[in-house]
């Protein structure tokens, strides 16, 4: 007789189908577990294979101890089977420890770090630190039912601005109300300047269940990692930009920019490819197509350029990116005048306990193209942490630095933003009260001399911001902002400069009020000015010769 097939019971099948449908409908809930399996196969695959092998051997060994009576008479499973769970545990721990370095090495192997011979000039940088922006915006936001979230720096036609989302607050409102738009805070003006952009956003962060932004976007694409949402203003009204990452590779899966979601107030979602987003001027200008976190991953991965062995034991030419506060590098700098557009800029230090700058990374905020300038071996530049120490070490009238402890000072210095003034690295730092409700002073530190270049009094001078931005563009230091015994943009002493109020000078230049002029070398200017100019140009030439020599050696 032919063998009869077992009957399939319909009830369990229907229940299984219903369960799968429910799991699919609520898939954002278990997105984290799914992404762990999707992005880290190296971590779980080896333990799973070991457990499977142990299970197969256990099944085969059951022939000698199939009943409880066998166990009572002393028959036991082979002892070596107990080693498989232990091996699986150690394999899990070992693979988890190695996964991140291997991903970093994969990022390096698939990224072109374009070496550049020098630093670009100027570039617009924000004058308002993030925590000051958060405090000022929140204190000026007059709403008892909303709170400001998702502070992000954005580049606009008018310059850099901080944007935040207006999120309902309260256990009831997050389920029943919509977000009412975004706010903008001028990032280049330390005086509080908050602007509300009203628009009811049907889908936004902070809203719950099906109106939640993350929920909606993961329904569009599941096996991705969402970057932080950013509120931007467009001619068609406010929009939410959310870049997302996809993963490439088999066992070692590295993140790459997969695309950008653009969400309209009515909840309509556009899913743009990276190239498509880059072709839209309104999106590309923001500097948010390629996220700061992905730029940081690429820049940090450079430490594995010479391989894992070098990164773990030898440390030759190894870089590391350090942070000085919760608002981590990179910082957004707009090099529109230089034709580079918005760039994510980070200063890297050498591995170890050194505080010098060893490399500067510039990652295009639209395309992700990464450039690197390696500091020549014979050139010494201070790192970002040393710049903060240089500011704290100087006695500044009206400023008493402290660490926030009772009895300590009321001020601190934050966010050493790298700026390239006339092709030289300086750090733009902010002195703020411990309450972070204002920017008291903007202090510039020369990375070459580790000395203060200028101190702009934002709390007293209504033109301090304009003077700071003018200095970044031209390198000219206003007479009333020059730090005592400070070095100019070229590292030369300007103590002998004689000016009248509102006259701006840099080493080796002569000026009239509110102007900067490069001196003539054919007899114009005083003998001292001409001599200073010759010395300055000779030092620049020597630096360039050393840089070229180092490049030739490295190339050989």
Residue pairs with C-beta under 8 A, 6 or more apart in sequence:
23 30
27 34
27 218
27 219
27 222
28 214
28 215
28 218
28 219
31 218
31 222
34 222
34 223
35 223
35 225
36 43
36 44
37 44
38 223
38 247
38 253
39 225
39 247
39 253
39 255
40 96
40 99
40 253
41 250
41 251
41 253
42 95
42 98
42 99
42 102
42 251
42 252
43 92
43 95
43 96
43 99
44 92
44 95
45 251
46 88
46 91
46 92
46 95
47 88
47 89
47 91
47 92
47 95
48 88
50 84
50 87
50 88
50 91
51 84
51 85
51 88
53 84
54 81
54 84
54 85
54 88
57 78
57 81
57 84
58 77
58 81
61 77
61 78
61 81
62 77
64 70
64 75
65 71
65 75
65 76
65 77
99 252
101 304
101 308
101 311
101 312
102 252
102 308
103 252
103 253
103 254
103 255
104 300
104 301
104 303
104 304
105 252
105 301
105 304
105 307
105 308
106 249
106 252
106 254
107 254
107 255
107 297
107 298
107 301
107 304
108 301
108 302
108 304
108 305
110 248
110 254
111 298
111 301
111 370
112 369
112 370
113 302
113 305
113 370
113 371
113 372
114 369
114 370
114 371
114 372
115 371
115 372
115 373
115 374
116 362
116 371
116 372
116 373
117 373
117 547
117 551
118 373
118 423
118 547
119 360
119 373
119 420
119 423
119 424
119 425
120 335
120 338
120 340
120 362
120 420
120 423
121 338
121 420
121 421
121 422
121 423
122 335
122 337
122 338
122 419
122 420
122 421
122 422
122 472
122 473
123 333
123 334
123 335
123 337
123 338
123 343
123 419
123 420
123 472
124 159
124 160
124 188
124 333
124 334
124 336
124 469
124 472
125 160
125 331
125 332
125 333
125 334
125 417
125 419
125 428
125 472
126 153
126 160
126 162
126 187
126 188
126 331
126 332
126 417
127 187
127 188
127 189
127 190
127 428
127 430
127 439
127 442
127 458
127 465
127 468
127 469
128 136
128 162
128 185
128 186
128 187
128 188
128 189
128 190
128 430
128 439
129 327
129 414
129 415
129 430
129 432
129 436
129 439
130 151
130 153
130 162
130 327
130 415
131 325
131 326
131 327
131 414
131 432
131 436
132 190
132 430
132 432
132 436
132 437
132 438
132 439
133 151
133 162
133 185
133 187
134 148
134 151
134 164
134 436
135 435
135 436
135 437
136 185
136 192
136 194
136 437
136 438
137 148
137 151
137 162
137 164
137 183
137 185
137 192
137 194
138 147
138 148
139 192
139 437
140 192
140 194
141 148
141 166
141 183
141 194
143 166
145 168
145 169
145 170
145 173
145 177
146 166
146 167
146 168
146 169
146 179
146 180
147 166
147 167
147 169
148 164
148 165
148 166
148 167
148 183
149 164
149 165
149 167
149 205
149 206
150 164
150 165
150 167
150 205
150 228
150 229
150 230
150 231
151 162
151 163
151 164
152 162
152 163
152 164
152 228
152 230
152 231
152 288
153 160
153 161
153 162
153 163
153 187
153 287
153 332
154 160
154 161
154 162
154 163
154 230
154 231
154 232
154 286
154 287
154 288
155 285
155 286
155 287
155 332
155 334
155 342
155 365
156 233
156 285
156 286
157 285
158 186
159 186
159 187
159 188
159 334
160 187
160 188
160 332
160 334
161 184
161 185
161 186
161 187
162 184
162 185
162 186
162 187
163 182
163 183
163 184
163 185
163 230
163 231
163 232
163 233
164 182
164 183
164 185
164 231
165 179
165 182
165 201
165 204
165 205
165 206
165 229
165 231
165 240
166 179
166 180
166 181
166 182
166 183
166 196
167 174
167 179
167 204
167 205
167 206
167 207
168 174
168 177
168 178
168 179
168 206
168 207
174 206
174 207
174 208
175 207
175 208
175 209
177 207
178 200
178 201
178 202
178 204
178 207
178 211
179 200
179 201
179 204
179 205
179 206
179 207
180 198
180 199
180 200
180 201
181 196
181 197
181 198
181 199
181 200
181 201
181 238
182 197
182 199
182 231
182 232
182 233
182 238
183 194
183 195
183 196
183 197
184 194
184 195
184 197
184 233
185 192
185 193
185 194
185 195
186 193
188 465
188 469
189 465
190 438
190 439
190 442
190 458
190 464
190 465
197 233
197 237
197 238
199 237
199 238
199 265
200 265
201 238
201 240
201 263
201 265
202 211
202 265
202 266
202 267
203 211
203 212
203 213
203 216
203 240
203 263
203 267
203 269
204 211
204 212
204 213
204 229
204 240
205 212
205 213
205 214
205 229
206 212
207 213
209 215
210 216
213 229
213 240
213 242
213 263
214 226
216 263
216 267
216 269
217 226
217 242
217 244
217 261
217 263
217 269
218 224
218 226
220 261
220 269
220 271
221 244
221 258
221 271
223 246
223 247
224 244
224 245
224 246
224 258
225 244
225 245
225 255
226 242
226 244
226 261
227 242
227 243
227 244
227 245
227 291
227 293
227 294
228 242
228 291
228 293
229 240
229 241
229 242
230 240
230 241
230 242
230 286
230 288
231 238
231 239
231 240
231 241
232 238
232 239
232 240
232 241
232 282
232 283
232 286
232 288
233 239
234 282
235 282
236 264
237 264
237 265
238 265
239 262
239 263
239 264
239 265
240 261
240 262
240 263
241 260
241 261
241 262
241 283
241 286
241 288
241 289
242 260
242 261
242 262
242 263
243 257
243 259
243 260
243 261
243 288
243 289
243 290
243 291
243 294
244 257
244 258
244 259
244 260
244 261
245 255
245 256
245 257
245 258
245 294
246 255
246 256
246 257
246 258
246 259
247 253
247 254
247 255
247 256
248 254
248 256
255 294
255 297
257 274
257 289
257 290
257 291
257 294
257 368
258 274
259 271
259 272
259 273
259 274
259 277
260 272
260 274
260 277
260 283
260 289
261 269
261 270
261 271
261 272
262 269
262 270
262 272
262 277
262 283
263 269
263 270
264 270
272 280
272 283
274 289
274 290
274 367
274 368
277 283
277 284
277 289
277 366
278 284
278 289
278 366
278 367
283 289
284 341
284 366
285 342
286 342
287 332
287 334
287 341
287 342
287 344
287 365
287 366
288 365
289 365
289 366
289 367
290 344
290 363
290 364
290 365
290 366
290 367
290 368
292 330
292 332
292 344
294 368
295 330
295 344
295 346
295 361
295 363
295 365
295 368
295 370
296 321
296 328
296 329
296 330
296 344
296 346
298 361
298 363
298 368
298 370
299 321
299 329
299 330
299 344
299 346
299 348
299 361
299 363
299 370
300 320
300 321
302 319
302 348
302 359
302 361
302 372
303 311
303 318
303 319
303 320
303 351
304 311
305 317
306 314
306 316
306 317
306 318
310 316
310 318
311 318
315 351
315 352
317 358
318 350
318 351
319 348
319 349
319 350
319 351
319 358
319 359
320 348
320 349
320 350
320 351
321 329
321 346
321 347
321 348
321 349
321 361
322 349
322 383
322 384
322 385
323 329
324 384
324 385
324 388
324 414
324 415
324 416
325 414
325 415
327 414
327 415
329 345
329 346
329 347
329 384
330 344
330 345
330 346
330 361
330 363
331 344
331 345
331 346
331 415
331 417
331 418
332 342
332 343
332 344
332 345
332 365
333 342
333 343
333 345
333 417
333 418
333 419
334 341
334 342
334 343
335 341
335 342
335 343
336 342
340 362
340 364
341 364
341 365
341 366
342 364
342 365
342 366
343 362
343 363
343 364
343 365
344 361
344 362
344 363
344 364
344 365
345 360
345 361
345 362
345 363
345 418
346 360
346 361
346 418
347 357
347 359
347 360
347 383
347 384
347 418
347 425
348 357
348 358
348 359
348 360
348 361
349 355
349 356
349 357
349 358
349 383
349 384
349 385
350 356
350 358
354 383
355 382
355 383
355 385
355 386
355 389
356 375
356 380
356 381
356 382
356 383
356 386
357 375
357 381
357 382
357 383
357 384
357 425
357 447
358 374
358 375
359 372
359 373
359 374
359 375
360 372
360 373
360 375
360 418
360 425
361 370
361 371
361 372
362 370
362 371
362 372
362 373
363 369
363 370
363 371
364 370
375 381
376 543
376 546
376 547
376 550
377 550
378 546
378 550
379 448
379 543
379 546
379 547
380 448
381 425
381 447
381 448
382 390
382 427
382 445
382 447
382 448
382 450
384 416
384 418
384 427
385 416
386 450
387 416
387 427
387 429
387 445
387 447
387 450
388 413
388 414
388 416
388 429
390 445
390 450
390 451
390 452
391 413
391 429
391 431
391 443
391 445
391 452
392 401
392 413
394 452
394 483
396 431
396 441
396 443
396 455
398 440
399 409
399 411
399 431
399 440
399 441
400 409
400 410
400 411
401 409
401 411
401 412
401 413
402 408
402 409
402 410
402 411
402 412
402 434
403 412
404 412
404 434
410 433
410 434
411 431
411 432
411 433
411 434
411 440
412 431
412 432
412 434
413 429
413 430
413 431
413 432
413 443
414 429
414 430
414 432
415 429
415 430
416 427
416 428
416 429
416 445
417 427
417 428
417 429
418 425
418 426
418 427
418 428
419 425
419 426
419 427
419 428
419 444
419 472
420 426
421 471
421 472
421 475
421 489
422 474
422 475
422 489
422 490
424 446
424 447
424 448
424 489
424 490
424 491
425 447
425 448
426 444
426 445
426 446
426 447
426 453
426 489
427 444
427 445
427 447
428 442
428 443
428 444
428 468
428 472
429 442
429 443
429 444
429 445
430 439
430 441
430 442
430 443
431 439
431 440
431 441
431 442
431 443
432 438
432 439
432 440
433 440
438 458
438 459
439 458
439 459
440 457
440 458
440 459
441 455
441 456
441 457
441 458
441 459
442 455
442 456
442 458
442 464
442 468
443 452
443 454
443 455
443 456
443 483
444 452
444 453
444 454
444 455
444 456
444 471
445 451
445 452
445 453
446 452
446 453
446 486
446 487
446 488
446 489
446 491
448 487
448 491
449 487
449 491
451 483
451 485
451 486
451 487
452 483
452 486
453 477
453 482
453 483
453 486
453 487
453 488
453 489
454 471
454 477
454 478
454 481
454 482
454 483
454 486
455 481
455 483
456 464
456 465
456 467
456 468
456 471
456 481
457 464
457 481
458 464
458 465
461 467
461 480
464 481
467 478
467 481
470 476
470 504
471 477
471 478
471 481
471 504
474 504
474 506
474 516
475 488
475 489
475 490
475 506
475 516
476 504
476 505
476 506
476 509
476 511
476 516
477 486
477 488
477 489
477 494
477 504
477 505
477 506
478 502
478 503
478 504
479 497
479 499
479 500
479 501
479 502
479 503
479 504
479 505
480 501
480 502
482 494
485 493
485 495
486 494
487 493
487 494
488 494
488 505
488 506
488 507
489 506
489 507
490 506
490 507
490 508
490 536
490 539
490 540
491 539
492 507
492 508
492 532
492 535
492 536
493 507
494 505
494 506
494 507
496 528
497 505
497 507
499 505
499 511
500 513
502 513
502 514
503 511
503 512
503 513
504 511
504 514
504 515
504 516
505 511
505 516
506 516
507 532
507 536
508 519
508 529
508 532
508 533
508 536
509 516
509 517
509 518
509 519
509 529
510 517
510 519
510 525
510 529
511 517
519 525
519 529
519 530
519 533
521 530
521 533
521 534
523 530
524 530
525 533
